[in-house]
Amino acid sequence: MKRVLVAAAVLALGVSAVVAQQDVAVSQQNLMKSQAKNMYGVVGKMVKGETPFDKAAADAALKALGDDVAKIPTVFATNPKEDVKDATFGSSQKIWQNKADFDAKVPAVTKAIADAKFTDAAGLKVAYDAIQAKCNDCHDGYRVKLK
């Protein structure tokens, strides 16, 4: 009887660990989706002329983007070692192999967002390109295409 209880406890612990890892991966994916929504869904569409320029909406999107970017080191503190189901992009294991470099890229993105000064669509495009370049510094080495 004790062996059955011990085996059940070990199995439950293992399932809990997998669920916890998946929760971490989902949190990481959700953070990236939130950033993408603001960067590409709001600002990017304005830059491309798909939606009209709206300074207040762009400012709000960049504020939310900056808030999310600041969370990256904390949200990516744990290595989930699991892929998020149905994700298009995922986190490379390189993040946790070189966490200091990964975390060091965040201030440059935050600064690019803070430096975004614009009064029209052309100025927003300049800011967008500067932010995008800093985002790519991290994406190029720490993001993997899953599908």
C-alpha positions in Angstrom: 0.0 0.0 0.0 2.8 2.4 0.9 4.4 1.8 -2.5 1.2 2.7 -4.3 0.9 5.9 -2.3 4.5 6.8 -2.9 4.1 6.0 -6.6 1.0 8.1 -6.8 2.7 11.0 -5.0 5.7 10.9 -7.3 3.4 10.8 -10.4 1.3 13.8 -9.0 4.5 15.7 -8.4 5.7 15.1 -11.9 2.4 16.1 -13.4 2.5 19.3 -11.3 5.9 20.1 -12.5 4.9 19.7 -16.2 1.8 21.9 -15.6 3.9 24.5 -13.9 6.4 24.5 -16.8 3.5 24.9 -19.2 2.2 27.8 -17.2 5.6 29.5 -17.4 5.7 29.0 -21.1 2.2 30.3 -21.5 3.1 33.4 -19.5 6.1 34.0 -21.7 4.1 33.6 -24.9 1.3 35.9 -23.6 3.9 38.6 -22.8 5.3 38.4 -26.3 1.8 38.4 -27.8 0.9 41.5 -25.8 4.0 43.2 -27.1 3.2 42.2 -30.7 -0.4 43.5 -30.4 0.9 47.0 -29.4 3.9 47.1 -31.7 2.4 45.5 -34.8 -1.3 45.6 -34.3 -1.4 49.3 -33.3 1.8 51.1 -34.2 2.8 48.9 -37.2 -0.6 49.4 -38.8 -0.3 53.1 -38.5 3.2 53.1 -39.9 1.9 51.0 -42.9 -1.1 53.3 -43.4 -3.5 50.5 -42.7 -5.1 52.6 -39.9 -5.1 56.4 -39.6 -2.4 58.0 -37.5 -3.7 58.5 -34.0 -1.1 60.0 -31.6 -3.0 59.1 -28.5 -3.4 55.5 -29.6 0.2 55.3 -30.6 1.3 56.8 -27.3 -0.9 54.3 -25.3 0.5 51.4 -27.4 4.1 52.4 -26.8 3.4 52.9 -23.1 2.0 49.4 -22.8 4.8 48.1 -24.9 7.4 49.7 -22.6 5.6 48.3 -19.5 5.7 44.8 -21.1 9.3 45.0 -22.2 10.3 45.9 -18.6 8.7 42.5 -17.5 10.9 40.4 -19.8 13.7 39.6 -17.3 11.2 38.5 -14.7 8.8 36.6 -16.9 11.8 34.8 -18.6 13.5 34.0 -15.2 12.4 30.4 -15.3 13.2 28.0 -18.1 10.0 26.1 -18.9 11.7 23.6 -21.1 8.3 23.1 -22.8 6.9 24.6 -26.0 3.7 26.4 -25.9 1.1 24.4 -27.8 0.2 26.0 -31.2 2.8 28.7 -30.8 4.4 30.2 -34.0 7.5 31.3 -32.2 9.2 30.1 -29.1 12.0 30.8 -26.7 15.4 29.5 -27.5 17.2 27.6 -24.8 20.0 30.1 -25.5 18.1 32.5 -23.2 19.0 30.4 -20.1 22.5 29.6 -21.4 23.3 33.3 -21.6 20.7 34.9 -19.4 23.0 37.9 -18.6 23.2 38.8 -22.3 19.5 38.3 -22.8 18.6 40.5 -19.9 21.2 43.1 -21.0 19.2 43.7 -24.2 16.1 44.9 -22.4 17.4 48.4 -21.5 18.2 49.2 -25.1 14.6 48.4 -26.1 13.2 50.3 -23.2 15.3 53.3 -24.1 14.2 53.2 -27.8 10.6 53.2 -26.6 11.2 56.1 -24.2 13.1 58.0 -26.9 10.1 57.7 -29.3 9.1 61.3 -30.0 6.7 61.9 -32.9 3.9 64.3 -34.0 2.9 62.6 -37.2 3.0 59.3 -39.1 6.5 60.0 -40.5 7.9 60.5 -37.0 6.2 57.4 -35.8 7.8 55.4 -38.6 11.3 56.6 -37.4 10.5 55.6 -33.8 9.0 52.3 -35.0 12.1 51.5 -37.0 14.4 52.3 -34.0 12.4 50.2 -31.6 12.1 47.3 -34.1 15.9 47.3 -34.6 16.4 46.9 -30.8 13.7 44.2 -30.6 15.5 42.3 -33.4 18.7 42.4 -31.5 17.1 40.0 -29.1 14.8 38.1 -31.5 17.7 37.2 -33.8 19.4 35.2 -31.2 16.8 34.2 -28.7 13.6 33.4 -30.6 13.0 30.3 -32.6 10.5 29.6 -35.3 8.4 26.6 -34.4 6.1 26.3 -37.4 
